[in-house]
């Protein structure tokens, strides 16, 4: 049984989708949800779904080994589901090619610091892009620059608003993220 920990900063809809996907799996178990925001709704979702969860502060994450040790104890893979902080080197070293992120655009476009959530969708619409989508990738020391595992796209129409793009992205995220995580774990062990 491979264990995963989910890091999230916000509402946690992707985290909930992942937890539900693996709920009855014999291969993968979601062991913990961690958030850098003590009032993040993802923690409430995890509670409701009976998944261990906690919040941490910047010092715990960047200036100590507290979080990396917790992850090493409870997880074989780390999944970022709307987690907005850069992953520190000690966690990257502890989980080589075992930290997976989802980004709400077709990288390398619209990636990097500050490019998350509605910021991405607004930029896609403002630039009159003809398509957008999702990118699932390994995490490295730079924002959104790790090796791409999977991409899926959709057409952006001339009448689409940023909210329309966001809804299309969420549909792809929910459909593909858990399956891609499972595939990576089954392939890599």
VENNORSUL-V200730 format. One record per pair of residues at least 12 apart in sequence whose ideal C-beta (glycine too) atoms are under 10 Angstrom apart, sorted by the first residue. I is the first residue (numbers start at 0). J is the second residue. If there is no record, write none. Layout:
I	J
I	J
This chain:
0	24
0	25
0	26
0	27
0	28
0	30
0	75
1	21
1	24
1	26
1	27
1	28
1	30
1	74
1	75
1	76
1	97
1	180
1	181
1	183
1	184
1	185
1	187
1	188
2	27
2	28
2	29
2	30
2	31
2	70
2	72
2	73
2	74
2	75
2	76
2	184
3	17
3	18
3	21
3	27
3	28
3	29
3	30
3	31
3	32
3	73
3	74
3	75
3	76
3	77
3	78
3	97
3	99
3	180
3	184
4	29
4	30
4	31
4	32
4	33
4	50
4	51
4	52
4	66
4	69
4	70
4	71
4	72
4	73
4	74
4	75
4	76
4	77
4	78
4	94
4	98
5	17
5	18
5	29
5	30
5	31
5	32
5	33
5	34
5	41
5	45
5	50
5	52
5	74
5	76
5	77
5	78
5	79
5	80
5	81
5	82
5	180
6	31
6	32
6	33
6	34
6	35
6	41
6	55
6	60
6	66
6	70
6	77
6	78
6	79
6	80
6	81
6	82
6	83
6	84
6	86
6	90
6	98
6	100
6	138
7	32
7	33
7	34
7	35
7	36
7	39
7	40
7	41
7	42
7	44
7	45
7	52
7	78
7	79
7	80
7	81
7	82
7	83
8	34
8	35
8	36
8	39
8	41
8	79
8	80
8	81
8	82
8	83
8	84
8	115
8	116
9	34
9	36
9	39
9	40
9	41
9	80
9	81
9	82
9	83
9	115
9	116
10	39
10	40
10	41
10	43
10	44
10	81
11	32
11	34
11	39
11	40
11	41
11	42
11	43
11	44
11	45
11	48
11	52
11	80
11	81
12	40
12	41
12	44
12	80
12	81
12	169
12	172
12	173
13	41
13	78
13	79
13	80
13	81
13	101
13	169
13	172
13	173
13	176
13	177
14	29
14	32
14	34
14	39
14	40
14	41
14	42
14	44
14	45
14	48
14	50
14	52
14	78
14	79
14	80
14	81
14	82
14	176
15	32
15	40
15	41
15	43
15	44
15	45
15	47
15	48
15	50
15	80
15	173
16	44
16	80
16	169
16	172
16	173
16	174
16	176
16	177
17	29
17	32
17	50
17	78
17	80
17	101
17	173
17	176
17	177
17	180
17	181
18	32
18	44
18	45
18	47
18	48
18	49
18	50
18	80
18	177
19	44
19	48
19	177
20	173
20	176
20	177
20	178
20	180
20	181
21	177
21	180
21	181
21	184
22	48
22	49
22	50
24	177
24	181
24	184
26	181
26	184
26	185
27	75
27	76
27	177
27	180
27	181
27	184
27	185
28	50
28	73
28	74
28	75
29	45
29	48
29	50
29	51
29	74
29	78
29	177
29	180
30	50
30	51
30	70
30	72
30	73
30	74
30	75
31	45
31	50
31	51
31	52
31	53
31	69
31	70
31	72
31	73
31	74
31	77
32	44
32	45
32	46
32	48
32	50
32	51
32	52
32	53
32	54
32	78
32	80
33	45
33	51
33	52
33	53
33	54
33	55
33	59
33	60
33	66
33	69
33	70
33	73
33	74
33	77
33	82
34	52
34	53
34	54
34	55
34	81
34	82
35	54
35	55
35	56
35	57
35	59
35	60
35	66
35	82
35	83
35	84
36	54
36	55
36	56
36	83
37	53
37	54
37	55
37	56
38	54
39	52
39	54
39	81
39	82
41	54
41	80
41	81
41	82
42	54
51	73
53	66
53	69
55	69
57	84
60	84
60	85
60	86
60	87
60	89
60	90
61	84
61	85
61	87
61	88
61	89
61	90
62	87
63	89
64	87
64	89
64	90
64	93
66	87
66	89
66	90
67	86
67	87
67	88
67	89
67	90
67	91
67	92
67	93
67	94
68	89
68	93
70	89
70	90
70	93
70	94
70	97
70	98
71	89
71	90
71	93
71	94
74	93
74	94
74	97
74	98
75	94
75	97
75	184
75	187
75	188
76	94
76	96
76	97
76	98
76	99
76	180
76	183
76	184
76	187
77	90
77	91
77	93
77	94
77	97
77	98
77	99
77	100
77	138
78	97
78	98
78	99
78	100
78	101
78	135
78	138
78	176
78	177
78	180
78	183
79	98
79	99
79	100
79	101
79	102
79	136
79	138
80	99
80	100
80	101
80	172
80	176
80	180
81	100
81	101
81	103
81	115
81	116
81	172
82	98
82	100
82	101
82	115
82	138
83	112
83	113
83	115
83	116
83	142
84	142
85	112
85	138
85	140
85	141
85	142
86	98
86	100
86	138
86	139
86	140
86	142
86	145
87	140
88	140
90	138
91	137
91	138
91	139
91	140
91	145
94	137
94	138
95	137
95	139
96	137
96	138
96	139
96	145
96	146
96	148
96	183
96	187
97	137
97	138
97	183
97	184
97	187
98	136
98	137
98	138
98	139
98	145
99	135
99	136
99	137
99	138
99	145
99	148
99	149
99	176
99	179
99	180
99	183
99	184
100	134
100	135
100	136
100	137
100	138
100	139
100	142
100	143
100	145
100	148
100	176
101	133
101	134
101	135
101	136
101	148
101	149
101	168
101	171
101	172
101	175
101	176
101	179
101	180
102	114
102	115
102	119
102	132
102	133
102	134
102	135
102	136
102	142
102	143
102	145
102	147
102	150
102	168
102	172
103	115
103	116
103	117
103	118
103	119
103	120
103	123
103	131
103	132
103	133
103	134
103	164
103	165
103	167
103	168
103	169
103	171
103	172
104	119
104	120
104	122
104	123
104	128
104	131
104	132
104	133
104	134
104	143
104	150
104	152
104	164
104	168
105	123
105	128
105	130
105	131
105	132
105	133
105	134
105	147
105	150
105	151
105	152
105	153
106	132
106	133
106	134
106	135
106	136
106	143
106	144
106	145
106	147
106	150
107	134
107	143
107	144
107	147
108	122
108	123
108	126
108	128
108	130
108	131
108	132
108	134
108	143
109	121
109	122
109	123
109	126
109	128
109	131
109	134
109	143
110	134
110	136
110	141
110	142
110	143
110	144
111	141
111	142
111	143
111	144
112	141
112	142
112	143
113	142
114	142
114	143
115	142
115	143
116	161
116	165
116	168
117	161
117	162
117	164
117	165
118	161
119	131
119	161
119	164
119	165
119	168
120	155
120	159
120	160
120	161
120	162
120	163
120	164
120	165
120	166
120	167
120	168
121	160
121	161
121	162
121	164
121	165
122	161
122	164
123	155
123	159
123	161
123	164
123	165
123	168
124	155
124	157
124	159
124	160
124	161
124	162
124	163
124	164
124	165
125	161
126	155
127	155
127	157
128	154
128	155
128	159
128	164
129	152
129	154
129	155
129	156
129	157
130	152
130	153
130	154
130	155
131	152
131	153
131	154
131	155
131	159
131	164
131	165
131	167
131	168
131	171
132	150
132	151
132	152
132	153
132	154
132	155
132	164
132	167
132	168
132	171
132	172
132	175
133	149
133	150
133	151
133	152
133	153
133	167
133	168
133	169
133	170
133	171
133	172
133	174
133	175
133	176
133	179
134	147
134	148
134	149
134	150
134	151
134	152
135	147
135	148
135	149
135	150
135	151
135	171
135	172
135	175
135	176
135	178
135	179
135	180
135	182
135	183
136	148
136	149
136	150
137	183
148	179
148	180
148	182
148	183
149	175
149	176
149	178
149	179
149	180
149	182
149	183
150	171
150	175
151	168
151	170
151	171
151	172
151	174
151	175
151	179
152	167
152	171
153	167
153	168
153	170
153	171
154	167
155	167
